[in-house]
């Protein structure tokens, strides 16, 4: 049934030229849809919670951001599996592709107890936000459940890397679609209650997320150990630990992990500073960031496609195709952002009102907070139009540079950029005391300068020296 639904919208065709738009689309479209399904899953979590009140919605955003910040070091390091698999596929070393994935799985499992040790750090961060008592309690509940389910999230992150690396992203799309459906159904039941199942509120949203992620992970593992994959890559014979592959994954993946940790930490700092400005600013920024997530997360599919294709062509020593695939990715990304920009410019009020609390469920105070935040949210959404066009340049160039192995440069540049953005918000909101929606202009203005640096790095051609090392 899933095939029947998805095949109506996705019919990959053979590409005529390596790196052209069709080439990128064959890999990127399933990943874009996959990321869209993940986005819908998270979006609906927060939408359901918003009907209970702004505190529940804000808690899910705040807790989710901290959870991501603490897990992205591990998931970022593991995500270099995509580039390693793609490079070996391009070099026609198919037997190593499955071995790389198994090393990523072992690294994921080793990281789980380390992840658990960071839970007190998350609670410490919440204490710095000066949150209302009800939001703080909700936030800790949501955070704790997601963190203790971290083994599911880490393994789920590793599983799609193999398939995106070999360019077979349709299975990732299917798994994400099924996971989304399961998650939405579970969330509705667990958040609001149904029959003998009690209403669990914020805790229900967290449990529903973990259940959906578990289902999608199982689907990917069934495919990996299936007959076709085993015949092509020897997946059932890839269990042995491989020291050289693990060392390469850690050596090149850790910079990506550090980069993603610093990026998410800076993003969490943005949320912390907006939330500290008061409940109205917290609600307006939560609505805006929820919609920014809808616009941004699917672009991560384009980033993964850039990493996969550039890695494949670097492995095949075809620099021209690597360059073409990057520019093709930019064309696709701008087309997508144009569609999202139309919604942000012309329908910000409609987008904001989707998160309006339910009169029957929420308190009068919660409704008053939302009404006060509404004009601010509309303004911030319109400004975010510029933000999403900038994001296209960043995700495509960053993905391409990672695929070529240029991970250290990307790590430093992204970290500096994101912390400069956080600094811009601090200066605007806490030094010059601008209202939250005007401080958002400063954030977007600083963020908008970053693509120039990434473009210059790509044009310099320095990434071409990062090729598959002999003997790996």
C-alpha positions in Angstrom: 0.0 0.0 0.0 2.8 2.4 0.9 4.4 1.7 -2.5 1.1 2.5 -4.3 0.8 5.8 -2.5 4.4 7.0 -2.9 4.9 5.8 -6.5 2.2 8.2 -7.6 4.5 11.1 -6.6 7.9 9.6 -7.2 9.0 8.1 -10.5 12.8 8.3 -10.8 14.1 8.4 -14.4 17.5 7.6 -15.7 19.7 10.7 -15.9 21.5 11.7 -19.1 24.5 13.4 -17.5 26.3 12.7 -14.2 25.5 15.5 -11.8 22.6 17.1 -13.7 19.3 18.0 -12.1 17.8 14.6 -12.8 20.8 12.9 -11.2 20.4 14.9 -8.1 16.6 14.6 -8.1 16.8 10.8 -8.1 18.7 10.8 -4.8 17.4 14.1 -3.3 13.6 13.7 -3.9 13.2 10.6 -1.7 15.4 12.2 1.0 13.5 15.5 0.8 10.2 13.6 1.2 11.7 11.5 4.0 12.8 14.6 5.8 9.4 16.1 5.1 7.7 13.1 6.8 10.0 13.6 9.8 9.1 17.3 9.8 5.4 16.5 9.7 5.8 14.1 12.5 7.5 16.7 14.8 5.1 19.5 13.6 2.0 17.5 14.4 3.4 16.7 17.9 3.7 20.4 18.6 0.4 21.2 16.9 -1.4 18.7 19.1 0.3 20.1 22.2 -0.5 23.7 21.2 -4.2 22.9 21.6 -3.4 22.3 25.3 -1.7 25.7 25.6 1.5 27.7 24.7 3.4 26.2 27.7 3.1 22.7 26.3 4.1 23.7 22.8 7.0 25.9 24.0 8.2 23.0 26.2 8.3 20.6 23.3 10.3 23.1 21.3 12.7 23.9 24.1 13.2 20.3 25.2 13.5 19.1 21.6 16.2 21.6 20.9 18.3 20.7 23.9 17.9 17.0 23.1 19.1 17.6 19.6 22.0 19.7 20.8 23.1 16.8 23.1 22.7 14.1 20.5 24.0 15.9 17.4 27.6 15.3 18.3 27.0 11.5 18.1 24.6 11.7 15.1 26.8 14.1 13.3 29.9 11.9 13.6 27.9 8.8 12.5 26.4 10.7 9.6 29.8 10.7 7.8 28.8 7.1 7.0 27.0 8.5 4.0 30.1 9.9 2.5 32.2 6.8 3.3 29.7 4.5 1.7 29.3 6.7 -1.3 33.0 7.0 -1.9 33.4 3.2 -1.8 30.5 2.7 -4.1 32.1 5.2 -6.6 35.4 3.3 -6.3 33.5 0.0 -7.0 34.4 -1.5 -3.6 30.9 -2.8 -2.9 32.0 -5.2 -0.2 33.2 -2.3 2.0 29.8 -0.5 1.9 28.0 -2.8 4.3 31.1 -3.0 6.5 31.1 0.7 6.9 27.5 0.7 8.1 28.1 -2.0 10.7 31.0 0.0 12.2 28.6 3.0 12.4 26.1 0.8 14.2 28.7 -0.3 16.7 29.8 3.3 17.3 26.1 4.2 17.8 25.7 1.6 20.5 28.9 2.6 22.3 27.7 6.2 22.4 24.4 5.4 24.2 25.7 5.3 27.8 27.7 8.5 27.1 24.5 10.2 25.9 22.7 9.2 29.1 25.4 11.0 31.2 24.5 14.3 29.5 20.9 14.3 30.9 21.8 16.4 34.0 23.4 19.0 31.6 20.0 19.4 29.9 18.3 20.0 33.2 21.0 22.6 34.0 20.3 24.4 30.8 16.5 24.5 31.5 17.3 26.1 34.9 19.0 29.0 33.0 15.9 29.9 31.0 13.9 31.3 33.9 10.8 29.4 32.6 7.3 29.4 34.2 6.9 26.5 36.5 4.4 24.6 34.3 6.6 24.9 31.2 9.7 23.8 33.1 8.0 20.6 34.3 6.6 19.8 30.9 10.0 20.4 29.4 11.8 18.1 31.7 9.3 15.3 31.1 9.5 15.5 27.3 13.3 15.8 27.5 13.8 12.8 29.8 11.7 10.4 27.7 13.5 11.3 24.5 16.9 11.0 26.1 16.3 7.6 27.7 15.1 6.5 24.3 18.3 7.7 22.8 19.4 4.3 21.6 16.5 4.3 19.2 17.4 7.8 17.9 21.1 7.0 17.4 20.5 3.7 15.6 17.8 5.3 13.5 20.3 8.0 12.4 22.8 5.4 11.3 20.4 3.2 9.3 19.5 5.7 6.5 23.2 6.6 6.0 23.9 3.3 4.2 21.0 3.7 1.8 21.7 7.4 1.1 25.3 6.5 0.5 24.5 3.9 -2.2 21.8 6.2 -3.7 18.9 4.0 -2.9 17.0 6.6 -0.9 13.5 5.4 -1.8 13.5 2.9 1.1 14.5 5.7 3.5 11.4 7.6 2.2 9.1 4.6 2.7 10.4 3.9 6.3 10.0 7.6 7.2 6.4 7.6 5.8 5.4 4.6 7.8 7.1 6.0 10.9 5.2 9.3 10.4 1.8 7.5 10.2 2.5 5.4 13.3 3.8 8.5 15.2 0.7 10.7 14.3 -1.7 7.9 15.3 0.2 7.2 18.6 0.4 10.9 19.5 -3.3 11.5 19.0 -4.1 8.6 21.3 -1.4 9.2 23.9 -1.7 13.0 24.1 -5.5 13.2 24.4 -6.3 9.7 25.5 -8.7 7.2 24.0 -10.9 4.6 25.7 -8.8 2.9 28.5 -5.7 4.8 27.5 -5.3 7.9 29.7 -4.4 11.3 28.3 -0.6 11.7 28.8 -0.1 15.2 27.3 3.6 16.1 26.8 4.7 12.6 27.8 2.4 11.0 25.2 4.0 13.2 22.5 7.5 11.9 23.5 6.5 8.3 23.6 4.7 8.6 20.2 7.9 10.0 18.7 10.0 7.1 20.0 7.5 4.5 18.7 7.4 6.0 15.2 11.2 6.1 15.1 11.5 2.5 16.2 9.1 1.3 13.4 11.0 3.2 10.7 14.3 1.8 12.0 13.1 -1.8 11.9 12.0 -1.3 8.3 15.5 -0.2 7.3 17.2 -3.1 9.0 14.9 -5.6 7.4 15.9 -4.1 4.0 19.6 -4.1 4.9 19.7 -7.8 5.8 17.3 -8.7 2.9 18.3 -11.0 0.0 18.9 -8.3 -2.6 21.1 -6.2 -0.3 23.1 -9.2 0.8 23.7 -10.3 -2.7 25.0 -7.0 -3.7 26.9 -5.9 -0.6 27.3 -9.0 1.6 25.3 -7.4 4.4 24.9 -10.7 6.3 28.6 -11.2 6.3 29.6 -7.7 7.5 29.4 -8.2 11.3 33.1 -8.3 12.0 34.7 -5.3 13.7 36.9 -3.4 11.2 39.5 -1.1 12.9 40.7 0.9 9.9 37.1 1.7 8.8 36.1 2.7 12.4 39.2 4.9 12.7 38.3 6.6 9.4 34.7 7.1 10.5 35.8 8.7 13.8 38.6 10.7 12.3 36.4 12.3 9.6 33.1 12.0 11.3 34.0 13.7 14.6 34.5 17.1 13.0 31.0 16.8 11.6 29.8 15.8 15.0 31.5 18.7 16.7 30.1 21.0 14.0 26.5 19.8 14.5 26.9 20.0 18.3 28.1 23.6 18.1 25.4 24.5 15.6 22.6 23.0 17.6 24.0 24.6 20.8 23.9 28.0 19.1 20.4 27.3 18.0 19.4 26.3 21.5 21.0 29.6 22.7 18.7 31.5 20.3 15.7 29.7 21.8 16.9 30.3 25.3 17.3 34.0 24.7 13.9 34.4 22.9 12.2 32.5 25.7 13.9 34.6 28.4 12.3 37.7 26.8 8.9 36.7 28.2 5.9 34.4 27.3 4.8 36.5 24.3 8.3 36.4 22.7 8.6 32.7 23.5 5.3 31.9 21.8 6.0 34.1 18.8 9.5 32.5 18.3 8.1 29.0 18.8 5.5 29.5 16.1 8.2 31.0 13.8 10.8 28.2 14.5 8.1 25.5 14.0 7.4 26.8 10.5 11.1 27.3 9.9 11.6 23.6 10.7 8.9 22.8 8.1 10.9 24.8 5.5 14.4 23.7 6.6 14.3 20.1 7.5 13.4 18.9 4.0 16.4 20.8 2.7 18.5 18.4 4.8 17.5 15.8 2.3 19.1 17.9 -0.3 22.2 18.2 1.9 22.4 14.4 2.2 22.0 14.1 -1.5 24.9 16.5 -2.1 27.1 14.6 0.3 26.2 11.3 -1.3 26.7 12.4 -5.0 29.8 14.4 -4.4 31.2 11.5 -2.3 30.5 9.1 -5.1 32.1 11.2 -7.8 35.1 12.0 -5.6 35.5 8.2 -5.1 35.2 7.8 -8.9 37.8 10.7 -9.4 35.2 12.7 -11.4 35.5 16.3 -10.1 33.4 17.8 -13.0 30.4 15.6 -12.1 30.8 16.6 -8.4 30.7 20.3 -9.3 27.6 19.8 -11.6 25.7 17.9 -8.9 26.3 20.8 -6.5 24.9 23.5 -8.8 22.0 21.2 -9.7 21.3 21.0 -6.0 21.2 24.7 -5.7 18.6 24.9 -8.5 16.3 22.4 -6.8 16.7 24.1 -3.4 15.8 27.5 -4.7 12.7 26.2 -6.4 11.6 24.6 -3.1 12.3 27.8 -1.1 10.4 29.9 -3.6 7.3 27.9 -2.8 7.8 28.1 1.0 8.6 31.9 0.7 5.2 32.5 -0.9 3.5 31.0 2.1 5.6 32.9 4.5 5.0 36.3 2.8 1.4 36.1 1.9 -0.1 33.7 4.6 1.7 34.4 7.9 -1.5 35.0 9.8 -3.0 31.7 8.6 0.3 29.9 9.6 0.3 31.5 13.0 -3.4 30.8 13.8 -2.8 27.0 13.2 -1.1 27.1 16.6 -3.9 29.0 18.4 -4.9 27.2 21.7 -8.2 25.3 21.8 -10.7 27.4 23.8 -12.1 24.3 25.4 -8.7 23.0 26.5 -6.6 26.1 27.2 -6.8 28.7 30.0 -7.8 32.3 29.5 -4.3 33.3 30.3 -2.8 31.0 27.6 -5.2 32.4 25.0 -4.2 36.0 26.0 -0.5 35.1 25.6 -1.1 33.8 22.1 -3.2 36.8 21.1 -0.4 39.1 22.2 2.3 37.1 20.4 0.3 36.8 17.1 1.5 40.2 15.5 5.1 39.5 16.4 4.9 36.0 14.9 3.5 37.3 11.6 6.3 39.8 11.3 9.0 37.2 12.1 7.6 34.7 9.6 7.8 37.3 6.8 11.5 38.0 7.7 12.2 34.3 7.7 11.6 34.2 3.9 15.1 35.6 3.5 16.4 33.0 6.0 15.2 30.0 4.1 16.8 31.2 0.8 20.1 31.5 2.6 19.7 28.0 4.1 19.6 26.5 0.6 23.2 27.8 -0.1 24.4 26.6 3.2 23.0 23.1 3.1 24.1 22.4 -0.5 27.6 23.7 -0.2 28.1 22.2 3.3 26.8 18.8 2.1 29.1 18.9 -1.0 32.2 19.8 1.0 31.5 17.0 3.5 31.1 14.5 0.7 34.5 15.6 -0.6 35.9 15.0 2.9 36.4 18.7 3.7 34.8 18.2 7.1 37.2 20.2 9.3 36.8 23.4 7.4 33.0 23.0 7.4 33.1 22.4 11.2 35.0 25.6 12.0 33.1 27.8 9.6 29.6 26.6 10.6 30.4 26.9 14.3 31.8 30.4 14.0 28.8 31.5 11.8 26.1 30.1 14.1 27.7 31.6 17.3 28.0 34.9 15.5 24.3 34.7 14.8 23.6 34.0 18.5 25.8 36.9 19.4 23.8 39.2 17.1 20.6 38.3 18.9 22.2 38.9 22.3 23.4 42.4 21.2 20.1 43.3 19.6 17.8 42.1 22.3 19.9 42.5 25.5 22.3 45.3 24.8 20.1 47.6 22.6 16.8 46.1 24.1 15.1 45.8 20.8 11.7 43.9 20.7 12.1 40.2 19.8 10.7 40.6 16.3 13.2 43.4 15.5 16.1 41.5 17.0 15.1 38.7 14.6 16.1 41.0 11.7 19.6 41.2 13.1 19.8 37.4 13.3 18.8 37.0 9.7 21.1 39.8 8.5 24.2 38.2 10.1 23.1 34.7 8.9 22.8 36.0 5.4 26.5 36.7 5.0 27.6 33.1 5.5 26.9 31.7 2.0 29.5 34.0 0.5 32.2 32.2 2.6 30.9 28.7 1.6 30.7 29.7 -2.1 34.3 31.0 -2.0 35.5 27.7 -0.5 33.8 25.7 -3.1 35.1 27.9 -6.0 38.6 27.7 -4.6 38.7 23.9 -5.5 40.6 23.1 -2.3 38.0 20.3 -1.6 39.5 18.4 -4.6 42.4 17.2 -2.5 40.1 15.3 -0.2 39.8 12.1 -2.1 39.5 8.5 -1.0 42.8 7.6 0.5 44.7 4.8 -1.0 44.2 1.5 0.9 41.0 2.5 2.7 
